[in-house]
C-alpha cells in the first residue's frame, strides 16, 4: 500500500491517546493548568465517571483572546518561555493537555484575564474550532469537556465502571490538593470532598493531609524533615502498625508534582523492611524539593515518572530520613489496635445484664472458682500480686518500686494473663503487652547492634567453592567484594568468568555457598549494591530472634515483666514485632470508664 499523510485531526486523536487515556487524566491535566495559572480555588465536577462531563473552574489569571486561540493548538504553551526543558518549574509544560482533550471531546472554554473588559468563550468539537464569542464569565476560567471519547469509541469501550473512573478522578485531584495546601479544592460527582485552604506552614500541611487522608493518619505518623546536598525531604510517615494491604496510600511529590516511581517504591520498602511483613505496605506523604535541573520530568506523557541525575543520593536520603524518624518513635505504636479492642468490648455478644440487687454471689455454684486466685499468681515469683490483707511489710516491699513505673509510658506490670500477655497499669489507663512479640523485637535489635559493633563472624570453608558467573553478573559482583567481606562473605576472583568463595557468614550456618553467591550476583546486577546480602542477614537475624524470644506460655516474674517494659520504651520499633504485628494495646482510663457507663 502507498504511504500517505494522515489527516491532522486523526493525528491529534492518536496523539491524544498518549496523554488522555482515561477521564482522570483529563481531570489531572486541567487541574494542573489551573494551579499553573495561580488559582486559589479550584472546583471540579464530573458526571458518569467523566464520560458525560468534566468541569473545572478556577480563579486563576485567565486568558486573553490571543492566548485562548493558541491554547487549543498542539505544542502551544506559556509554561517554558525560554524553551529550557532542563529547568521546568510548572506542572504542565508540553502544550498537549487542552488540544488532546479537545481532540476527543466537545470542549468549551470560558475565561477572562484580569485586565480584560469582558470574558471570552471558545468551543472546540472533536478537534475543530466552532468560533470565538464574548462571555460574561467574571474571572479565571471554566473548562467543560463533554462526551469524552465519543469520537474514539474504541477507547471508550475500554473504560472501567463509572464508580472506578470517578474514584480515579477523585484520587487525581486529591493528590494535587495534598501538595498545594494553600489552594481550596472541591470535587463533586460521587465520593466528593471540599478542602478549605490551609496556611503554608508545617501545621497547614498537617491539616491538609488530615483533610485528604484522615485524622488517623496524622495522629499515627511521625514527621519527616531531612536535607542533604541541596535535596530537602519533608512530610509525614505512618508508624509501622498503621499499614495497608496495598501501596495505594503512598504519596510522593517532587517539587509539588505527584509521581509514581520505582525508586521511591524501593526506598519505602527498604526503610520499613525491619517493621513490616512483605504483604503489608506503609502509608506516607513525602515531599521532595530539589533543583529542577537535576531531575528530568519529561520522561512520559503522563508526567508521573521522573529521572534523577543522582538516584542513589535521593534513595539514600529517603531511606535514611525514614529510618531515623521511625527509630526516634521508639516503642510508639498506632492507636488502631486499641480502637478495635474498644469496639469489641463495647459490642461484645456475651454481655449479660447486672444481677439483681439482692443476689448473693456465695449462692453461685461457681463462687469458689470465681474468687480463687488466678492460675499463675500462686507462683512464688508473682506472689506480690495476691490480694491479701494490708500488711506494712508487704506494702513497703511492693508499692515503692511500682510508683516510679506508673509514670513510665508503658506503666508498671500488674499481672500476667494466660501466661502470654502482660497487664500493666499506667497513670491514666492500662497496657496489654504480647510478651513474645515484644521480646522478639528486642532480641532482633540486639542482634543487629551486635553485628554492627562487633562485625559478622565468619566461618572458613574446608574446600573453597568455585562459582561460575556470566559476564554481566560478574561485572556487578566485582565492585562489591569489599562490602561483601565486611558482611562475612569472602569472595575472590578466580580466573575468567568465575569467583572463589573462601568464607561465609557464620550466622547462616550450613549453606549452599554457590547458590548464595549466585543469588547475590543476581540481586547486585538488578539493584546495583550490596544491600542484597544485608537483607538476607536481617532475615536470618529476625528468624533467630523469633526462635530465641520469650515464648507464649512461659510464666514471668514481676521483675522480668517490668524489665521487659522498660527495655521496650528504649528500643526503636518496639511497638511492633518483626512481622508488623502490634506488640501492645493501650486503653485509656476514660475509654474504660465509658465502657462501664461511668462517663
ROVO-984612 format. One record per residue (C-alpha): residue in one letter; x negated, y negated, z. Coordinates in steps of 0.2 Angstrom, whole numbers, padded with zeros to 4 digits, always signed. Each point is the difference from the previous one (the first is absolute). Example, Ala and Ser with C-alpha at 12.3 -4.5 7.8 and 13.67 -1.06 7.14 Angstrom:
REM ROVO-984612
a-0062+0022+0039
s-0006-0017-0003
END
This chain:
REM ROVO-984612
x+0000+0000+0000
x-0006-0018-0004
x-0006-0011+0014
x+0011-0015+0004
x+0001-0014+0013
x+0013+0002+0013
x+0014-0012+0002
x-0005-0014+0013
x+0015+0004+0011
x-0004+0018+0000
x-0017-0004+0005
x+0006-0010+0014
x+0011+0015+0006
x-0014+0012-0001
x-0011-0012+0010
x+0014-0003+0012
x+0000+0018+0005
x-0017-0001+0007
x+0005-0015+0012
x+0018+0003+0003
x+0002+0019+0003
x+0015-0002+0012
x+0011-0014+0008
x-0011-0001+0015
x-0015-0005-0012
x+0010-0014-0007
x+0005-0006+0018
x-0018+0000+0005
x-0006-0010-0015
x+0014-0013+0003
x-0003-0002+0018
x-0019-0001-0003
x+0003-0014-0012
x+0011-0009+0013
x-0014+0001+0013
x-0013-0007-0013
x+0012-0014-0003
x-0001-0005+0018
x+0017+0006+0006
x+0005-0001+0018
x+0016+0009-0002
x+0003+0015-0011
x+0017+0008-0002
x+0001+0017-0010
x+0016+0009-0005
x+0003+0015-0010
x+0015+0011-0006
x+0001+0018-0005
x-0018+0003+0005
x-0006-0015-0011
x+0007+0008-0016
x+0015-0013-0001
x-0008-0015+0008
x-0016-0006+0008
x+0001-0018+0007
x-0015-0010+0008
x+0002-0017+0006
x-0014-0011+0007
x-0003-0018+0005
x-0017-0001-0008
x-0007-0013-0012
x+0011+0005-0015
x-0004-0003-0018
x+0002-0013-0013
x+0005+0002-0018
x-0017+0004-0007
x-0004+0013+0014
x+0017+0008-0001
x-0002+0003-0019
x-0017+0007+0002
x+0004+0011+0016
x+0009+0013-0010
x-0014+0001-0013
x-0012+0015+0002
x-0017-0004+0008
x+0006-0018+0005
x-0004-0004+0018
x-0004-0015+0012
x-0010+0011+0012
x-0018+0000-0008
x-0002-0017-0006
x-0019+0002-0003
x+0002+0018-0008
x-0012+0007+0014
x+0007+0018+0003
x-0014+0002+0014
x+0008-0012+0012
x+0019+0004+0000
x+0009-0010+0014
x+0018+0004-0004
x+0011+0015+0000
x+0005-0001-0018
x-0013-0005-0014
x+0003+0010-0016
x+0015-0009-0007
x+0009+0016-0002
x+0014+0000+0013
x+0013-0011-0008
x-0002+0005-0018
x+0000+0019+0005
x+0016-0002+0010
x+0008-0011-0014
x-0005+0014-0013
x+0011+0013+0010
x+0014-0010+0007
x+0012-0015-0002
x-0010-0013+0008
x+0006-0017+0007
x-0012-0013+0007
x+0007-0016+0009
x-0014-0011+0007
x-0004-0018+0004
x-0017-0008+0004
x-0002-0013+0014
x-0003-0014-0012
x+0014+0005-0013
x+0016-0010-0001
x+0011+0015-0003
x-0002+0019-0001
x-0002+0012-0015
x+0007+0017-0004
x-0007+0012-0013
x+0007+0017-0005
x-0010+0014-0008
x+0009+0015-0005
x-0010+0016-0004
x-0015-0011-0004
x+0009-0013-0011
x+0002-0018+0006
x+0019-0006+0000
x-0004-0018+0002
x-0004-0013+0013
x+0013-0011+0009
x+0002-0012+0014
x+0004+0007+0018
x+0006-0007+0016
x-0012+0011+0010
x-0007-0010+0014
x-0018+0006+0004
x-0011+0014-0003
x+0006+0015-0011
x+0013+0013-0002
x-0004+0015-0010
x+0013+0013-0005
x-0003+0016-0009
x+0015+0009-0006
x+0002+0017-0008
x-0017+0006+0003
x-0007+0012-0012
x+0016-0001-0011
x-0010-0002-0015
x-0011+0015+0005
x+0012+0014+0005
x-0014+0013+0001
x-0008-0009+0015
x+0017-0003+0007
x+0005+0018+0001
x-0016+0004+0010
x+0004-0012+0014
x+0005+0007+0017
x+0016-0002+0010
x+0006-0017+0004
x-0004+0003+0018
x-0018+0005-0004
x-0003-0015-0012
x+0008-0012+0013
x-0012+0007+0014
x-0015-0002-0012
x+0005-0018-0004
x+0003-0004+0019
x-0017+0008+0004
x-0009-0011-0013
x+0007-0016+0007
x-0003+0006+0018
x-0019+0003-0004
x-0002-0018-0007
x+0010-0007+0014
x-0012+0008+0013
x-0015-0009-0008
x+0009-0017-0002
x+0007-0003+0018
x+0003-0019-0003
x+0012+0004-0014
x+0018+0004+0004
x+0007+0015-0009
x+0017+0008-0003
x+0005+0016-0009
x+0018+0005-0004
x+0006+0015-0010
x+0000+0014+0012
x-0011+0002+0016
x-0002-0019+0000
x-0010-0011+0011
x-0003-0018+0005
x-0017-0006+0006
x-0002-0017+0007
x-0016-0009-0003
x-0013+0002+0013
x-0015-0010+0006
x-0017+0003-0009
x-0009+0005+0016
x-0003+0017+0008
x+0016+0000+0009
x+0010-0004-0016
x-0008+0015-0009
x+0005+0011+0015
x+0018-0007-0001
x+0001+0003-0019
x-0006+0018+0002
x+0013+0003+0013
x+0013-0007-0012
x-0006+0012-0014
x-0006+0016+0010
x+0010-0002+0016
x-0004-0005+0018
x-0006+0017+0004
x-0015-0001-0012
x-0006-0016+0007
x+0002+0006+0018
x-0009+0016-0004
x-0015-0007-0010
x-0017-0007+0004
x-0006-0016-0008
x-0014+0001-0014
x-0012-0014-0002
x-0017+0003-0008
x-0012-0008-0011
x-0016+0005-0010
x-0010-0009-0013
x+0014-0011-0005
x+0014+0013+0000
x+0013-0003+0013
x+0013+0013+0006
x+0015-0004+0011
x+0017+0008+0004
x+0008+0013+0011
x-0003+0019+0001
x+0012+0012+0009
x-0006+0011+0014
x-0003+0018-0006
x+0016+0006+0009
x+0010-0012-0010
x-0002+0009-0017
x+0010+0006-0015
x+0002+0015-0011
x-0005-0009-0015
x-0011-0016-0005
x+0014-0011-0005
x-0002-0011+0015
x-0018-0005-0004
x-0001-0018-0006
x-0017-0006-0007
x-0003-0018-0007
x-0015-0007-0009
x+0001-0019+0000
x+0019+0001+0002
x+0003+0012-0014
x+0008+0017+0005
x-0011+0014-0006
x+0001+0019+0000
x-0018+0006-0002
x-0009+0017+0003
x-0014-0009+0009
x+0012-0006+0014
x+0009+0016+0001
x-0016+0009+0003
x-0006-0013+0013
x+0016+0002+0010
x-0001+0019+0000
x-0018-0002+0006
x+0004-0012+0014
x+0014+0011+0007
x-0009+0016-0004
x-0003+0004+0019
x+0018-0005+0005
x+0012+0007-0013
x+0004+0017-0007
x-0002+0001-0019
x+0019-0001-0003
x+0003-0016+0010
x-0004-0017-0006
x-0004-0017+0009
x+0010-0016-0002
x-0010-0015-0004
x+0001-0018-0007
x-0017-0006-0005
x-0005-0016-0008
x-0017-0001-0009
x-0006-0018-0004
x-0015+0000-0012
x-0008-0011-0013
x+0010+0003-0016
x-0016+0002-0010
x-0004+0017+0008
x+0016+0008-0004
x+0008+0005-0016
x+0019-0001+0000
x+0001+0002-0019
x+0000+0019+0000
x+0018+0005-0004
x+0015-0009-0006
x+0009+0003+0016
x-0014-0009+0010
x+0001+0012+0014
x-0018+0007-0002
x-0016-0010+0003
x-0018+0003-0002
x-0013-0006+0012
x-0018-0005-0004
x-0005+0008+0016
x+0012+0014+0004
x-0010+0007+0014
x-0001-0016+0009
x+0019-0002+0000
x+0003+0018+0005
x-0013-0001+0014
x+0009-0016+0006
x+0017+0008+0000
x-0005+0016+0009
x-0011-0009+0013
x+0013-0013+0004
x+0013+0013+0003
x-0010+0012+0010
x-0006-0014+0011
x+0018-0007+0003
x+0006+0018+0003
x-0014+0003+0012
x+0004-0016+0010
x+0018+0007+0003
x-0008+0014+0010
x+0015+0010+0007
x+0014-0010-0006
x+0013+0009-0010
x+0016-0005-0009
x+0016-0002+0010
x+0010+0011-0012
x-0002+0016+0010
x+0007-0009+0016
x+0015-0006-0010
x+0004+0017-0006
x-0002+0007+0017
x+0013-0013+0006
x+0012+0004-0014
x-0001+0018+0005
x+0003-0003+0018
x+0014-0013-0003
x+0009+0012-0012
x-0004+0016+0008
x+0013+0014-0003
x-0002+0008+0017
x+0006-0015+0010
x+0012+0004+0014
x+0010-0012+0010
x-0005-0004+0018
x+0007+0012+0013
x+0014-0005+0012
x-0004-0010+0015
x+0004+0014+0012
x-0011+0013-0009
x-0013+0008+0011
x-0015+0006-0010
x-0003+0013+0014
x+0015+0009-0006
x-0008+0003-0017
x-0007+0018-0003
x-0014-0009-0009
x-0005-0011+0015
x-0015+0009+0005
x-0008+0000-0017
x+0005-0018-0003
x-0008-0006+0016
x-0015+0011+0000
x-0017-0007-0004
x-0003+0000-0019
x-0012+0014-0007
x-0018-0006+0000
x+0002-0012+0014
x-0003+0015+0012
x-0018+0000-0006
x-0013-0007+0012
x-0006-0013-0012
x+0017-0008-0002
x+0006+0002+0018
x-0001-0019+0002
x+0016-0001-0011
x+0011+0010+0012
x+0014-0010+0008
x-0005+0002+0018
x+0005-0010+0016
x-0010-0016+0001
x-0017+0003+0009
x-0013-0013+0002
x-0015+0010-0005
x+0009+0006-0016
x+0004-0018-0005
x-0017-0006+0003
x-0007+0014-0011
x+0012-0002-0014
x+0007-0018-0002
x-0016-0010-0001
x-0008+0009-0014
x+0016-0002-0010
x+0003-0018+0003
x-0013-0007-0012
x+0005+0013-0014
x+0018-0007+0000
x-0008-0016-0008
x-0008+0010-0013
x+0008+0001-0018
x+0004+0018+0002
x+0004+0000+0019
x-0003+0013+0013
x+0003+0018-0002
x+0015+0006+0010
x+0003+0018-0006
x-0003+0013-0013
x+0016+0006-0010
x+0000+0018-0007
x-0019+0000+0002
x+0000-0010-0016
x+0005-0018+0003
x-0007-0012+0012
x+0012-0012+0008
x-0007-0016+0005
x+0007-0016+0009
x-0004-0017-0006
x+0005-0016+0008
x+0015-0003-0011
x+0004+0018-0006
x-0007+0017-0003
x-0011+0009-0013
x+0001+0018-0006
x-0016+0006-0007
x-0003+0016-0010
x-0016+0006+0008
x-0006+0011-0014
x+0003-0013-0014
x-0009-0014+0011
x-0015+0011+0005
x-0002+0005-0018
x-0002-0018-0005
x-0012-0003+0014
x-0011+0015-0004
x+0000-0004-0018
x-0007-0018+0003
x-0013+0007+0012
x-0006+0012-0014
x-0001-0014-0012
x-0010-0011+0012
x-0012+0014+0003
x-0003+0002-0019
x-0003-0018-0002
x-0012-0002+0015
x-0009+0016+0000
x+0001+0005-0018
x+0007+0016-0008
x-0009+0015+0005
x-0007+0011-0014
x-0002+0018-0003
x-0013+0007-0012
x+0005+0013-0012
x-0010+0016+0000
x+0000+0000-0019
x+0002-0017-0008
x+0015+0000-0012
x-0002-0005-0018
x+0014-0010-0008
x+0002-0002-0018
x+0008-0017-0005
x+0005-0008-0017
x-0009-0016-0004
x+0015-0011+0005
x+0001+0007+0018
x-0018+0001+0002
x-0002-0018-0005
x+0014-0005+0013
x-0008+0011+0014
x-0019-0006-0002
x+0002-0018+0007
x+0009+0006+0015
x-0013+0013+0006
x-0006-0011+0015
x+0018-0003+0006
x+0004+0018-0001
x-0016+0004+0010
x+0006-0012+0014
x+0016+0010+0000
x-0009+0016+0003
x+0000+0006-0018
x-0018+0002-0007
x+0000+0001-0019
x-0016-0001-0011
x-0001+0000-0019
x-0005+0017-0007
x-0004-0002-0018
x+0011-0005-0014
x+0019+0002+0003
x-0002+0007+0018
x-0002-0005+0018
x-0007+0010+0015
x+0010+0000+0017
x-0012+0002+0015
x+0011-0005+0015
x+0018-0002+0003
x+0010-0009+0014
x+0000+0012+0015
x+0018-0006+0005
x+0006+0009-0016
x-0006+0017+0006
x-0001+0014-0013
x+0004-0008-0017
x-0002+0003-0018
x-0014-0013-0003
x+0002+0001-0019
x+0018-0004+0000
x-0002-0014+0013
x-0013-0009-0011
x+0010+0003-0016
x+0016-0007+0008
x-0010-0015+0006
x-0008-0003-0017
x+0018+0000-0007
x+0006-0013+0012
x-0016-0010-0002
x+0003+0000-0019
x+0018-0006+0003
x-0002-0012+0014
x-0018-0005-0001
x-0006+0001+0018
x-0004+0011+0014
x+0017-0002+0009
x+0005+0018-0006
x-0011+0009+0012
x+0004-0013+0014
x+0019+0004-0002
x-0004+0019+0000
x-0009-0002+0016
x+0014-0011+0008
x+0012+0014-0005
x-0011+0013+0009
x-0002-0011+0015
x+0019-0002+0001
x+0003+0018-0001
x-0013+0003+0014
x+0008-0013+0010
x+0017+0008-0002
x-0006+0017+0006
x-0011-0006+0014
x+0014-0012+0008
x+0011+0002+0015
x+0013+0013-0006
x+0018-0002+0004
x+0005+0011+0014
x-0015-0004+0011
x+0003-0007+0017
x-0010-0016+0004
x-0005-0008+0016
x+0006-0018+0004
x-0018-0006-0002
x-0001+0009-0017
x+0016-0008-0006
x-0005-0018+0006
x-0018+0002-0008
x+0009+0005-0016
x+0010-0015+0000
x-0014-0012+0004
x-0011+0007-0014
x+0015-0001-0012
x+0001-0019+0004
x-0018-0002-0005
x-0001+0011-0016
x+0004-0007-0017
x+0015+0009-0009
x+0005+0009+0016
x+0018-0005-0004
x+0001+0014-0012
x-0008+0017-0002
x-0011+0005-0015
x+0016+0005-0010
x+0009-0016+0002
x+0012+0005+0014
x+0003-0012+0015
x-0010+0005+0015
x+0012-0009+0012
x+0018-0008+0002
x+0002-0015+0010
x+0018-0004+0008
x+0002-0017+0008
x+0010-0001+0016
x+0013-0011-0007
x+0004+0013-0014
x+0001+0014+0013
x+0012-0011+0011
x+0011-0003-0016
x+0001+0019-0002
x+0008+0001+0017
x+0011-0015-0002
x-0010-0011+0013
x-0002-0014-0013
END
